[in-house]
Amino acid sequence: MQDSEIDLCDIESYSYGLPEDLIAQRPAERRDGSRLMRVSRHSGSVSHWNFSDLPQLLRGGDLLVMNDTRVFKARLIGRKANGGTRAEVFCLSPADLPGVWRALVRPGKKLPPGTGVELRDGRLVVIGERAGDGLRFVRLPGDISPGELFEAYGSLPLPPYIKNEASDEERYQTVYSDRKKNGSAAAPTAGLHFTDQLLAELETKGVAHEFITLDVGLGTFRPVKVRDVREHLMHYELCRIGESQAESINMAMEEGRRIVAVGTTVVRTLESFADGAGRIGHGERRTDIFIRPGYAFKATDAMITNFHLPRSTLLMLVAAFAGYEKTMSAYREALESRYRFFSFGDAMLIE
């Protein structure tokens, strides 16, 4: 079936059945020990590798672009003050007022504005009014900085499909995450497969890398709840590209070298900063770019990505890049070959 015969605006076109036992509950023993499916954008051909084989698959001169953001301990667990009900405050981004954040709170109906959520030493997070899109404003304690609060009381917000909360927290961070860029509510998971040794091997082959930043938030992981995907509203996320990084990426393009994006967050950042000619700008901006089939890529030649949730904007981005039918065919083969899915799962190289 050709892409043109499918309604690519229907969310059900991005649905597939996934056995629960293929949802990875823990990372591979070695970061680069996961499997890697290589998919051709042109022919749709598929071959099977290990992630440690990546130096054999990339070309000398390729430029890897990676997201160096770091996940902060955004998940605060406490109890409703004077009530004892367990409550969760999942902080996503600071609001305009000092000490006020936008957050997902649970159980939302039992936490009306003015309710205090008591942390383990008695500090209170006060639930505020609705902030739109299912979010609430929350006021953090004023006697401690947000960074100190999250470090002392928070936990990493692993996705809800990961039931194994005993996972090593550093395995949900990339080895190249920048501790000064501690701003993401979820990991850029395609990067979790890299090791320092693998990066060194790639550099020896002539594969360079540059770091850019997108702070992962609701725009990346919020589920699509509308039937017509054109009605889905992406949330803004903050992304940054330094001047020297932009120059390096533009030089690679001018020299005909491939830009290999490590993850959908990098694709979205590159495409957000690319002008009509594909030249990458620099600076800081908020992006709500929604990439789905029909999008014309300006700055991405190849990408590394994990296997994504059905009916997600991430799967739509992959379908836009590789082609819808090639993507869904690759997913069918991944299911048959029992690849591991989602954040701690296996990866694809699409080129």
C-alpha positions as CSV (number, residue, x, y, z in Angstrom):
1,M,0.0,0.0,0.0
2,Q,1.3,3.4,-0.9
3,D,1.5,6.3,1.5
4,S,-1.0,8.2,-0.7
5,E,-3.6,5.5,0.0
6,I,-3.5,6.0,3.7
7,D,-5.0,8.8,5.7
8,L,-1.9,10.2,7.3
9,C,-3.9,12.6,9.3
10,D,-5.8,9.8,11.1
11,I,-4.1,9.0,14.5
12,E,-5.1,5.3,14.0
13,S,-2.7,5.2,11.0
14,Y,0.1,5.3,13.6
15,S,-1.2,2.5,15.7
16,Y,0.4,-0.9,16.1
17,G,0.0,-3.8,18.6
18,L,2.9,-4.2,21.0
19,P,3.2,-7.2,23.4
20,E,3.9,-6.0,26.9
21,D,7.0,-8.1,27.2
22,L,8.7,-6.1,24.4
23,I,8.6,-2.9,26.5
24,A,12.1,-2.7,27.9
25,Q,12.0,-2.4,31.7
26,R,15.7,-2.0,32.1
27,P,18.6,-0.9,29.9
28,A,20.9,-3.4,28.2
29,E,23.8,-4.6,30.3
30,R,26.1,-2.4,28.3
31,R,24.9,0.9,26.8
32,D,26.1,-0.1,23.4
33,G,24.9,-3.7,23.8
34,S,21.5,-2.9,22.4
35,R,20.4,-4.0,19.0
36,L,20.4,-1.6,16.0
37,M,18.1,-1.8,13.0
38,R,19.5,-0.1,9.9
39,V,16.7,1.2,7.6
40,S,17.2,2.7,4.1
41,R,15.0,5.7,3.5
42,H,15.3,5.0,-0.2
43,S,14.7,1.3,-0.6
44,G,13.2,0.4,2.7
45,S,15.7,-2.4,3.1
46,V,16.4,-3.5,6.7
47,S,19.5,-5.1,8.2
48,H,20.2,-6.1,11.8
49,W,23.2,-5.0,13.8
50,N,24.4,-4.2,17.4
51,F,24.7,-0.6,18.5
52,S,28.5,-1.2,19.0
53,D,28.7,-1.8,15.2
54,L,27.9,1.9,14.6
55,P,31.5,2.8,13.5
56,Q,31.1,0.3,10.7
57,L,27.8,1.9,9.5
58,L,28.6,5.6,9.6
59,R,30.9,7.3,7.1
60,G,34.1,9.2,7.7
61,G,33.1,12.9,7.6
62,D,29.6,12.3,9.0
63,L,28.7,14.8,11.7
64,L,26.8,13.4,14.7
65,V,24.6,16.1,16.4
66,M,23.6,15.2,19.9
67,N,21.4,16.7,22.6
68,D,23.5,17.3,25.8
69,T,20.5,18.1,28.0
70,R,20.3,16.4,31.4
71,V,17.2,15.1,33.2
72,F,16.5,16.7,36.5
73,K,14.8,15.0,39.4
74,A,11.4,16.6,38.6
75,R,9.2,14.1,40.4
76,L,8.2,15.2,43.9
77,I,6.3,12.7,46.0
78,G,4.5,13.7,49.2
79,R,1.2,13.6,51.0
80,K,-1.7,15.9,51.0
81,A,-1.3,18.1,54.0
82,N,-3.8,17.2,56.8
83,G,-5.2,14.4,54.6
84,G,-2.6,11.8,54.2
85,T,-3.4,11.1,50.6
86,R,-0.3,10.3,48.5
87,A,0.3,13.0,46.0
88,E,2.8,13.5,43.1
89,V,4.0,16.8,41.7
90,F,5.8,16.4,38.4
91,C,7.5,19.7,37.7
92,L,8.0,20.6,34.1
93,S,9.1,24.2,33.7
94,P,9.4,27.4,35.7
95,A,6.6,30.0,35.2
96,D,7.1,33.7,35.1
97,L,6.9,34.2,38.9
98,P,9.8,33.2,41.1
99,G,9.3,29.9,42.8
100,V,6.3,29.0,40.6
101,W,6.4,26.1,38.2
102,R,4.1,24.4,35.8
103,A,3.5,20.8,36.8
104,L,1.4,17.7,36.4
105,V,-0.2,16.8,39.7
106,R,-1.8,13.6,40.8
107,P,-4.5,13.0,41.9
108,G,-5.6,16.3,40.4
109,K,-9.2,16.2,41.4
110,K,-8.2,15.8,45.0
111,L,-5.7,18.6,45.0
112,P,-7.8,21.9,44.6
113,P,-6.0,25.2,44.5
114,G,-4.5,26.1,47.9
115,T,-3.8,22.5,48.8
116,G,-0.4,21.8,50.3
117,V,1.6,18.7,49.4
118,E,3.9,17.9,52.3
119,L,7.3,16.5,51.5
120,R,9.1,14.2,53.9
121,D,10.5,16.9,56.2
122,G,7.4,19.0,56.3
123,R,8.2,21.4,53.5
124,L,5.1,22.3,51.4
125,V,4.5,22.5,47.7
126,V,1.3,24.5,47.3
127,I,-1.0,23.6,44.4
128,G,-2.3,26.6,42.4
129,E,-4.7,27.3,39.6
130,R,-4.9,25.5,36.2
131,A,-2.2,26.4,33.7
132,G,-3.9,24.9,30.7
133,D,-3.4,21.6,28.9
134,G,-3.8,19.6,32.1
135,L,-1.1,21.4,33.9
136,R,-1.2,23.3,37.2
137,F,0.8,26.1,38.7
138,V,2.6,25.1,41.9
139,R,4.5,27.1,44.4
140,L,7.7,25.6,45.7
141,P,9.0,26.2,49.2
142,G,10.7,29.6,49.4
143,D,13.6,28.6,51.8
144,I,15.4,26.5,49.3
145,S,16.3,26.9,45.6
146,P,14.5,24.8,43.0
147,G,17.7,23.0,42.1
148,E,18.4,22.1,45.7
149,L,14.8,21.1,46.3
150,F,14.8,18.7,43.3
151,E,18.2,17.2,44.2
152,A,17.2,16.6,47.8
153,Y,13.6,15.5,47.4
154,G,13.0,14.6,43.8
155,S,13.4,11.5,41.7
156,L,14.0,11.0,38.0
157,P,10.6,10.9,36.2
158,L,10.9,7.5,34.5
159,P,8.2,7.0,31.9
160,P,5.0,5.3,33.3
161,Y,5.5,2.2,31.2
162,I,8.8,1.5,33.1
163,K,7.7,-0.4,36.2
164,N,11.3,-1.1,37.3
165,E,12.0,2.0,39.4
166,A,15.1,0.5,40.8
167,S,17.1,1.3,37.6
168,D,20.4,3.0,38.0
169,E,19.5,6.7,37.6
170,E,22.7,7.4,35.6
171,R,21.5,4.9,32.9
172,Y,18.6,7.3,32.3
173,Q,21.2,10.0,31.5
174,T,23.5,10.1,28.4
175,V,27.2,9.9,29.1
176,Y,27.6,13.3,27.6
177,S,24.8,15.1,29.4
178,D,25.9,18.5,30.7
179,R,25.3,19.0,34.4
180,K,24.9,22.8,33.7
181,K,22.0,22.0,31.4
182,N,19.8,20.2,34.0
183,G,16.5,21.1,32.3
184,S,14.8,18.1,30.9
185,A,11.8,16.2,32.2
186,A,12.6,13.1,30.1
187,A,15.8,11.7,28.6
188,P,16.8,12.1,24.9
189,T,16.8,8.3,24.7
190,A,18.6,7.7,21.4
191,G,21.7,9.0,23.1
192,L,21.5,6.5,25.9
193,H,23.3,3.9,23.8
194,F,26.6,5.8,23.4
195,T,29.6,5.2,25.5
196,D,32.8,7.2,25.8
197,Q,34.7,4.4,24.1
198,L,32.2,4.3,21.2
199,L,32.5,8.0,20.7
200,A,36.3,7.7,20.6
201,E,36.0,4.9,18.0
202,L,33.8,7.1,15.9
203,E,36.2,10.0,16.2
204,T,39.1,7.7,15.1
205,K,37.0,6.9,12.0
206,G,36.5,10.5,11.2
207,V,33.0,10.9,12.5
208,A,32.8,14.2,14.4
209,H,30.2,15.3,16.8
210,E,28.6,18.5,18.1
211,F,26.3,19.2,21.0
212,I,23.1,21.2,20.9
213,T,20.3,21.4,23.5
214,L,16.6,20.8,23.7
215,D,15.1,20.7,27.2
216,V,12.6,17.8,26.8
217,G,9.2,18.6,28.1
218,L,5.5,18.0,27.2
219,G,6.1,18.8,23.5
220,T,8.1,15.6,23.2
221,F,6.1,13.1,25.3
222,R,2.5,14.4,25.6
223,P,0.1,11.9,24.0
224,V,-2.0,12.8,21.0
225,K,-5.7,12.8,22.1
226,V,-7.4,13.9,18.8
227,R,-8.4,11.7,15.9
228,D,-7.2,14.2,13.3
229,V,-3.5,14.8,14.1
230,R,-3.7,18.3,12.5
231,E,-5.6,19.3,15.5
232,H,-2.9,18.3,18.0
233,L,-1.2,21.2,19.7
234,M,2.5,20.8,20.4
235,H,3.8,22.4,23.6
236,Y,6.8,24.8,23.4
237,E,10.2,23.5,24.4
238,L,13.4,25.5,24.9
239,C,16.2,24.7,22.5
240,R,19.7,26.2,22.0
241,I,22.5,26.1,19.5
242,G,25.8,27.8,20.1
243,E,27.4,29.9,17.5
244,S,30.4,27.6,17.0
245,Q,28.2,24.6,16.8
246,A,26.0,26.2,14.2
247,E,29.2,27.1,12.2
248,S,30.4,23.5,12.4
249,I,27.0,22.1,11.2
250,N,26.8,24.6,8.4
251,M,30.4,23.9,7.3
252,A,29.6,20.1,7.2
253,M,26.6,20.8,5.0
254,E,28.6,23.0,2.6
255,E,31.2,20.3,2.3
256,G,28.6,17.7,1.5
257,R,29.0,15.7,4.7
258,R,26.0,14.1,6.3
259,I,24.3,15.5,9.3
260,V,23.3,12.6,11.5
261,A,20.8,13.6,14.2
262,V,20.9,11.5,17.4
263,G,17.3,11.5,18.4
264,T,14.0,13.2,17.5
265,T,14.8,16.1,19.8
266,V,17.9,16.9,17.8
267,V,15.9,16.7,14.5
268,R,13.3,19.1,15.9
269,T,16.0,21.5,17.1
270,L,17.9,21.5,13.8
271,E,14.7,21.9,11.8
272,S,13.6,24.7,14.1
273,F,16.9,26.6,13.5
274,A,17.1,26.0,9.8
275,D,16.2,28.7,7.4
276,G,14.7,28.1,3.9
277,A,18.1,27.2,2.5
278,G,18.8,24.8,5.3
279,R,21.4,27.0,7.0
280,I,21.4,26.7,10.8
281,G,21.1,29.7,13.0
282,H,22.3,30.0,16.5
283,G,20.9,31.3,19.8
284,E,18.0,30.3,22.0
285,R,14.3,29.9,21.1
286,R,11.1,28.1,22.0
287,T,9.9,25.6,19.5
288,D,6.6,23.9,19.0
289,I,7.5,22.4,15.6
290,F,5.3,19.3,14.8
291,I,7.0,17.1,12.2
292,R,4.7,14.6,10.5
293,P,4.4,13.1,7.0
294,G,4.5,15.7,4.3
295,Y,7.2,17.8,6.1
296,A,10.2,18.8,3.9
297,F,13.4,18.2,5.9
298,K,16.0,21.0,5.6
299,A,18.9,20.0,7.8
300,T,18.8,16.2,8.6
301,D,20.4,13.6,6.4
302,A,20.2,10.6,8.7
303,M,19.0,9.9,12.2
304,I,19.4,7.5,15.1
305,T,16.3,6.9,17.2
306,N,14.6,4.4,19.4
307,F,11.3,2.6,18.8
308,H,8.5,4.9,19.8
309,L,5.0,4.6,21.3
310,P,2.1,4.0,18.9
311,R,0.0,7.1,18.1
312,S,2.9,9.4,19.2
313,T,4.3,12.5,17.6
314,L,7.7,10.8,17.7
315,L,6.5,8.0,15.5
316,M,5.0,10.5,13.1
317,L,8.3,12.3,12.9
318,V,10.1,9.0,12.0
319,A,7.4,8.3,9.4
320,A,7.9,11.7,7.9
321,F,11.7,11.1,7.6
322,A,11.7,7.4,6.4
323,G,8.3,7.4,4.7
324,Y,5.2,6.1,6.3
325,E,5.1,2.6,4.8
326,K,8.8,2.0,5.2
327,T,8.5,3.0,8.9
328,M,5.5,0.8,9.6
329,S,7.1,-2.1,7.7
330,A,10.3,-1.7,9.8
331,Y,8.2,-1.7,13.0
332,R,6.5,-4.9,11.9
333,E,9.9,-6.5,11.4
334,A,11.1,-5.2,14.8
335,L,8.1,-6.9,16.4
336,E,8.7,-10.1,14.6
337,S,12.4,-10.0,15.5
338,R,11.5,-9.2,19.1
339,Y,13.3,-5.9,19.4
340,R,13.0,-4.1,22.7
341,F,10.9,-0.9,22.6
342,F,10.8,2.6,24.1
343,S,13.2,4.4,26.3
344,F,15.5,1.5,27.5
345,G,15.0,-0.4,24.3
346,D,16.8,-0.9,21.0
347,A,17.6,1.6,18.3
348,M,17.2,2.4,14.5
349,L,19.6,4.0,12.1
350,I,17.7,5.6,9.3
351,E,19.8,6.8,6.4
